[in-house]
Amino acid sequence: MGKGVKSKLLFIMMILLFLTACSSSHNEKNTNGDDTANTNSNGEQAVKTDEPNDQGSKDSTIDNGGLVSMEDVAIKLTFYNEEVIVNMYDNPTSRDFVAQLPLTVTFEDHARTEKISYLPKKLSTEKAPSGSDPSVGDFTYYAPWGNLAIFYKDFGYSNGLIKLGKIQSGVEKLESMNGNFTVQIEKID
């Protein structure tokens, strides 16, 4: 074989090797073995749903608690054969609270405006606002004290107050409670 033929064959082999290397690196998964195209910026798994999310796409996320979305998560507070239903908001503090359920806690009246109860462990305040302005029916977490606060009357802006959800039915039942009372809190399936 002539010198020119050998050079051409070597050139073709190098091109084939280069193309093969580029093709295999394009199809590889990341070093963790999972497909990063199916995760969001927080590393949470993205799944397809039939419902659009806040951005109009049909992707939702599964958090570590296995919840697809907090949009349809409700909890039930049960006391003295009464029930109060709360629709939960989607935020890290709400997700942390729901992960602790079921709970049995004691509520007491505070300032003739809200019923409060201390939790066994403090909740996450990740991405929480600096405070909020509660209204009747707000189910909240007061981070400085580490307690739940359920408002049966409007109140002014409070630093460290994080809204977890909104009561859909039964706020009048809470307002009528006198003294300390025990409440069972559970997620509604």
Residue, then its C-alpha position, 0 to 999 in steps of 0.5 A: m500500500g502506498k503512503g497516501v492510502k495509509s494516511k487516508l485510512l488513518f484519517i478515516m479511522m480517526i474520524l470514526l473514533f471521534l464520531t463514536a466517542c461523541s455519540s456515546s457521551h451524548n447518550e450517557k446518564n449523569t454520574n449518579g445514574d439518573d436522567t437529569a432531564n427528569t429532575n428540577s433545579n432542586g433535584e426533585q423528580a419531575v413527572k408528567t400529569d394531566e394538569p398544568n402547573d403554575q407555569g402552564s406546563k404539565d410537569s409536577t414534582i414529587d417531594n421527599g414525602g411522596l406528595v405529587s402536589m400540595e394543591d389537592v392536599a387537605i388535613k382534618l382536625t378532629f376534636y369533641n366529635e367536630e371536624v375542621i377541614v384545611n386545604m394546605y398551601d404548597n410551600p416547604t413549611s407546609r410540606d414539612f408539617v404534613a410529613q409529621l402527620p398524624l399528630t395529637v396536640t393541645f390547643e389553647d386560646h391566644a389573645r381572643t384571636e387565634k388558637i395555638s399549639y406547640l409542635p413536637k419539632k420545629l418546622s422548616t422555614e426554607k423559602a418562607p416570607s419574612g411574615s404575613d397578615p393573617s385573616v379568619g381561617d388562616f392555618t399558620y406556623y409562628a416560627p419564632w415560638g415554633n407553634l401552630a396558630i389558627f386564626y378565628k379573627d383577623f389580625g395584623y401583620s406578624n414577623g415570622l408568621i407563615k401561612l400553611g393553609k386555609i380552613q375550608s369548613g369549621v372555623e366557627k367550631l374552633e372559635s367556640m372552644n373554651g380552655n385547652f382542648t386536644v386535637q387530632i390532626e391527620k391528612i385526608d386521603 
